[in-house]
């Protein structure tokens, strides 16, 4: 809950910042000069791109949280009991072994969002954040797929 509150506060601050930037863009456009109009348009593009990026990340966080709750409710969320250094870093060999377990699971069941979710946790524990996010996005895509299929078919069947 604390992370969500922090994210929402950061989002509110960003919105204020983006509005201020956007207003500066409007003021530059109102000058009427070519340079002012071009700079104003560029400043108006920044809030649009920034807002899109933030909303995308908030959506990613919401979907990730939903998947984690589902796995936890079904008793399928792995417990992070990896050994750590006094500084809190995960033991590299233990993280690599944990990851390998989840990688094998994805190899066996590549269409399972649960397997991809756990592999993302394995990547994260091993320190590979870029691949962790990619695996989590794959999990989110697979998680959304059954609902979309049911919606299109309208029969509630999982096939």
N, C-alpha and C positions, 0 to 999 in steps of 0.2 A: 504494500500500500504506500509505503514511503517513496518508492521509486515513481509510482504513478503521480503522486502529489508533486514531487520535484519536476517531473516532466510537464505537468500542467502549468506549473508556475513559470518554467522556462518558456513554454509555449506562449503564455500571456505576455511575458516580457518581449518575446520575439515579435508578437503581433503589434505591440506598441512601437517597437523599432521599425517594423515594416511600414506601418502607417506613417511614421515620421519621414521615412525615406520616400514613400509614395507622394507625400505632400510636397516634399522638396522637388520631386519630379514634375508635379503639376505647376509649381511656381516657375520652374525653368521653362516649361512649355509655354506658359503665359507671356514670357519675355518676347516671343515671336521671332527671335533670331534663329538662324539655321543651327548654329552650334548649341544654343540653349534648348531648342526643340529636340535635337538629337540626344543631348545629355539627359533631358527630361524623360524621353522615351526609354532610354537605357535605365534610368533610375526607377521607372515604373515597371520595367521587366524584372528587376531584382526582387521586389516583394512577391510577384507572382511565382517565380521560380522557388524562392525561399519557402513560401507557404506550401507549395506543392511538395517539396522535399520533406518538410516537417510533418505534413498530414500523412504522407506515405510512411514515414517512420513510426508515427503514432498508431497507424493502422497495423503495421507490422508487429508492434509491441502488443496490441490488443489481441491479434490472432495468436501470437506466441503464448500469451497468457491463457487464452482459451484452451489451446492444445495442452498446455501444462496441467491445467485444472482437470481436463478430461483424463489424461494419463494418470494423474494422482488419484482420481476417484476410482479408476479401474485397477489401481495398485501396480501400474506399469511404469511409473516414473522412477528412474534409477536413483538410488540414494548415493549422494556424493560423500563417500567415506574414504576418499583417497588420502594417503599420507601427505602431510604438508610440512614445510620447513617452519622454523619459528617465525619467519617473516610472512608466512601465509601462502608461499608458492607451493603449487602441487608438485609432488615428486614426479620427475619426467618419465621414469620407467613405468611407474604405476599408471600415469596418464596415457602413455602409449599403449599399454596393455588394455586399458579400459576402452580406448578408441578402437583398437583392433577387434574387440568383441562386438562393438556396434557396427563396424565396417562389414564384418562377416554377416551380420544380421541384414544389412542393406543388400549385400550380394545375394542372399537367399530370398529376400522379399523386397525387391526394388520398388514395388508399388505401394508399400506400407508407409503411411505418413508417420506412424509411431516409430518405425525403424529409423527413418530419416531424422526425426526429432532427437532420438537418442544419439545418433551419429553426430548431430550438431553439438550436443553436449560433450561428446568425446573430443571433437575438434577444439572446442572451447577450452576444455581441460588441458589439452596438449599445447595450447597457446596459439592455435591457428584461427584467429578471429575471422579472417576473410572467408575461409572455407566453412567455418561454423555458420556464418550468416547465409552463405549460399545453400548449405544443407537445410537450414531452417526455412529458407524461402521455398525449397523443394518440398519440405514437409507441409508448409502452409498451402502450397498449390495442390498437393495430393489430398490434404484435409478438406479443402473446398470442393474438390471434384465430385465426391459422392453426392453432396447436397445439390450440386448443379445438375447431375444426371437425374436424380429423383425429381427435381423441379421440371426438367424438360419432359421426362416421361410421365410425370404426374401420378405414378402408381405407388410411390414409397418403397419400391424394390431397390435393394442394394446392388443389383447387377447392372 
